[in-house]
């Protein structure tokens, strides 16, 4: 994601309450995502979220799991401000948001390793290079035994939901570099980065959660 495309990223009208932004789509899926991540993440996990948007997903998880150490990020300044405002009001275990754009080479030197990377509704509204950068960075930024969590719509051949095909066409009409990604392509990308085949969880509105774990030693 790039800062120049930030106003388009939400793909919906955002409401605002002072610095906090509200996303209708986040309101629909944050509880399902919060419940799943609350179950998946290890105790005391340090988590990096890529493209944290309004911050509502992070809050949903952090309120369920106050033991987590959550690092939100986003290339969009208004989104980072919203994340910090949500954290101040509702999630003290969220760190101040950082400017992280996976279309820029390199990661901030201050970033350490994490127990998990979380990425919700990002790779379809970003160039494919963002998914590639995410997979590559996961090699060095996630500890042994950690996980990567991806949430969103996917193309699955003849099994693809009609709504996801419509969404794909809409995205590509807005930006030819965007589009709903083929699940097989995403899984192959992470397999090349050293991750085992993911656990797949069916989520509301024809979305999937893909949970990548480290490969077992041979």
C-alpha positions in Angstrom: 0.0 0.0 0.0 1.2 3.5 -0.7 0.4 6.8 0.9 -0.8 8.2 -2.5 -3.5 5.5 -2.6 -4.5 5.8 1.0 -7.8 7.7 0.5 -9.0 4.8 -1.7 -7.9 2.0 0.7 -11.1 1.8 2.8 -13.3 1.3 -0.3 -16.2 2.6 1.7 -17.3 5.7 3.5 -15.7 6.0 6.9 -17.4 7.7 9.8 -15.4 9.7 12.3 -15.7 10.5 16.0 -13.0 13.0 16.7 -9.7 11.2 15.7 -11.3 7.7 15.7 -12.5 6.3 12.4 -15.2 3.7 12.0 -15.4 1.2 9.1 -18.7 -0.5 8.3 -16.9 -3.6 7.1 -14.7 -3.7 10.2 -17.9 -3.5 12.3 -19.2 -6.6 10.5 -16.2 -8.8 10.9 -14.2 -7.6 13.9 -15.9 -9.9 16.4 -15.3 -13.0 14.2 -11.7 -12.0 13.7 -11.2 -11.0 17.4 -12.6 -14.4 18.6 -10.4 -16.4 16.2 -7.2 -14.5 17.0 -7.9 -14.6 20.7 -7.9 -18.4 20.4 -4.8 -18.6 18.1 -2.3 -16.3 19.6 0.1 -17.6 22.3 0.1 -16.1 25.8 2.0 -12.8 25.9 2.5 -12.8 22.1 4.1 -9.8 20.5 2.1 -9.1 17.3 2.8 -6.9 14.3 -0.3 -5.9 12.3 0.2 -4.9 8.7 -2.3 -2.3 7.4 -4.2 -1.7 10.6 -6.8 0.6 9.0 -9.1 2.3 11.5 -7.7 0.2 14.4 -11.0 -1.5 15.1 -9.7 -5.1 14.4 -6.7 -4.5 16.7 -9.0 -3.3 19.5 -11.3 -6.3 19.1 -8.4 -8.6 19.7 -6.6 -6.6 22.4 -9.8 -6.3 24.5 -10.2 -10.1 24.4 -6.5 -10.6 25.1 -5.0 -7.9 27.3 -1.8 -10.0 27.7 -0.9 -9.3 24.0 1.7 -6.7 23.0 0.2 -5.3 19.7 2.1 -3.2 17.2 -0.3 -1.6 14.7 1.0 0.0 11.4 -0.2 1.8 8.4 1.1 4.0 5.6 -1.8 6.4 6.0 -1.4 9.2 8.6 -5.2 9.5 9.3 -5.4 5.7 9.9 -2.4 5.8 12.3 -4.1 8.7 14.2 -7.3 6.7 14.4 -5.4 3.6 15.7 -3.7 5.6 18.4 -7.1 7.2 19.4 -8.7 3.8 19.7 -5.8 2.5 21.7 -6.0 5.4 24.1 -9.7 4.9 24.6 -10.0 1.1 24.6 -6.8 -0.9 24.3 -3.8 0.1 26.4 -1.9 -3.0 25.2 -1.7 -1.4 21.7 1.6 0.4 21.0 1.7 3.7 19.1 1.1 3.0 15.4 4.1 3.1 13.0 4.5 4.2 9.4 5.0 0.9 7.5 4.6 0.7 3.7 5.5 -2.6 2.2 5.9 -1.0 -1.3 9.0 0.8 0.1 12.2 -1.3 0.2 13.4 -2.3 3.6 11.6 -2.3 7.0 12.2 0.2 9.8 15.4 -0.7 11.7 13.6 -0.4 15.0 11.3 -3.3 14.2 12.2 -6.4 16.2 10.9 -9.9 15.7 7.4 -10.9 16.6 5.4 -14.0 17.6 2.9 -13.3 14.9 2.1 -11.1 11.9 -1.5 -10.3 11.3 -2.8 -8.9 8.0 -6.6 -8.2 7.5 -8.1 -7.2 4.2 -4.9 -5.8 2.7 -3.5 -7.9 -0.1 -6.4 -7.5 -2.4 -6.3 -3.7 -2.2 -2.6 -3.4 -2.8 -0.2 -4.5 -5.6 0.9 -8.1 -5.5 4.4 -6.9 -4.5 2.9 -6.2 -1.0 2.0 -9.9 -0.6 5.5 -10.8 -1.8 7.1 -8.3 0.7 5.0 -9.7 3.5 5.9 -13.3 2.7 9.6 -12.4 2.4 9.7 -10.4 5.6 8.0 -13.1 7.6 11.2 -15.2 7.3 13.1 -12.7 9.5 10.4 -11.0 11.5 8.5 -14.0 13.0 10.1 -16.2 15.6 10.5 -19.9 15.2 7.1 -21.5 16.1 5.3 -18.3 15.3 2.5 -17.7 12.8 1.2 -15.5 10.1 -2.6 -14.7 9.9 -4.2 -13.5 6.7 -7.9 -12.6 6.4 -9.8 -11.7 3.3 -11.6 -12.9 0.2 -9.9 -15.4 -2.2 -10.4 -16.9 -5.7 -10.8 -20.6 -5.5 -11.4 -21.7 -9.1 -14.9 -23.0 -9.7 -15.6 -22.8 -6.0 -15.2 -19.1 -5.9 -18.2 -17.3 -4.4 -20.0 -15.1 -7.0 -19.7 -12.1 -4.7 -15.9 -12.5 -4.7 -15.8 -12.6 -8.5 -17.9 -9.4 -8.5 -15.6 -7.8 -5.9 -12.5 -8.8 -8.0 -13.9 -7.1 -11.1 -14.8 -4.0 -9.1 -11.3 -3.8 -7.6 -9.5 -4.2 -10.9 -11.7 -1.5 -12.4 -10.5 0.9 -9.7 -6.8 -0.1 -9.9 -5.4 -2.8 -12.3 -2.8 -3.7 -9.7 -5.5 -4.7 -7.2 -7.7 -7.7 -7.2 -8.9 -10.7 -5.1 -6.0 -13.1 -5.0 -6.0 -16.7 -5.9 -5.7 -18.7 -2.7 -3.3 -21.1 -4.4 -1.0 -18.2 -5.4 -0.9 -16.9 -1.8 -0.2 -20.3 -0.3 2.6 -20.9 -2.9 4.1 -17.6 -2.0 4.3 -18.4 1.7 5.4 -22.0 1.0 8.4 -20.5 -0.8 9.1 -18.4 2.3 9.3 -21.5 4.4 5.7 -21.8 5.8 3.7 -25.0 6.0 0.3 -25.2 4.2 -2.1 -23.0 6.2 -5.0 -24.0 8.3 -8.1 -22.6 6.6 -11.1 -21.3 8.4 -14.3 -20.2 6.7 -15.4 -16.8 7.9 -18.5 -14.6 7.4 -19.3 -13.1 3.9 -17.2 -15.6 1.9 -13.9 -14.7 3.5 -11.2 -17.0 4.8 -8.7 -16.9 7.6 -5.4 -18.5 6.5 -3.1 -19.4 9.4 0.5 -20.2 8.4 2.7 -22.0 10.9 6.4 -22.8 10.8 7.3 -26.0 9.0 8.2 -28.9 11.4 11.9 -29.8 11.4 12.7 -32.6 9.0 
